[in-house]
Amino acid sequence: MNTVSPTFKELFRNPVHFLAFGFGRGLFPKAPGTAGPLFGIFSCIFLFTLSFVTYIILIVIAVLAVIYFCGKLQDCLQGTI
């Protein structure tokens, strides 16, 4: 199975790629699996300070945005995988 491993330079060329790859959190050369959970921890701390309704609205918007950006990324990478 072929894998596509983009670089930060490639992600910055296309904002859809940058957003779909989660701002490039998994591409850090040192401890790539650490940046995502750290972002998640800080996001949770911020989200827990919001009201329940605001929290749900932001989660729904985030899920819809992720679906959209990952679909666009799939369209862009269709011929490369």
C-alpha positions in Angstrom: 0.0 0.0 0.0 1.4 3.4 -1.0 1.2 6.2 1.6 1.3 9.9 0.9 3.3 11.8 3.5 3.1 15.5 2.9 5.5 18.1 4.2 4.7 21.4 6.0 5.7 23.2 2.8 3.1 21.3 0.8 0.4 21.9 3.4 1.0 25.6 3.4 0.5 25.8 -0.4 -3.1 24.7 -0.1 -5.2 25.8 2.9 -7.6 22.9 2.5 -4.7 20.4 3.0 -3.5 22.4 6.0 -6.9 22.3 7.6 -7.7 18.7 6.7 -4.3 17.5 8.2 -5.2 19.2 11.5 -2.8 22.2 11.0 0.0 19.7 10.4 0.1 18.4 14.0 1.1 14.9 12.9 4.0 16.1 10.8 6.3 17.2 13.6 9.6 15.5 13.2 10.1 15.0 17.0 7.3 13.1 18.7 4.6 13.5 16.1 2.0 11.7 18.2 2.4 14.3 21.0 1.2 17.4 19.3 -2.4 16.2 18.6 -3.1 15.2 22.2 -1.7 18.4 23.5 -3.9 20.4 21.2 -6.8 18.2 22.4 -6.1 18.8 26.1 -6.0 22.6 25.6 -9.1 22.5 23.4 -11.0 20.6 26.1 -9.9 23.1 28.8 -11.3 25.9 26.6 -14.5 24.1 25.6 -15.3 23.1 29.2 -15.5 26.8 30.1 -18.4 27.4 27.7 -22.1 26.8 28.2 -23.5 23.5 27.2 -25.4 25.0 24.2 -22.3 26.8 22.9 -20.3 23.7 23.4 -22.7 21.6 21.3 -22.9 24.2 18.6 -19.1 24.4 18.3 -18.8 20.6 18.2 -21.4 20.3 15.4 -19.6 23.1 13.4 -16.2 21.4 13.9 -17.6 18.0 12.8 -19.2 19.5 9.7 -15.9 21.4 8.9 -13.9 18.2 9.2 -16.2 16.3 6.9 -16.0 19.1 4.3 -12.2 19.6 4.4 -11.5 15.8 4.4 -13.8 15.5 1.4 -12.0 18.3 -0.4 -8.6 16.7 0.4 -9.9 13.3 -1.0 -10.8 15.1 -4.2 -7.3 16.7 -4.4 -5.5 13.4 -3.7 -7.7 11.2 -5.9 -5.0 10.6 -8.5 -2.0 10.4 -6.2 -3.0 7.4 -4.0 
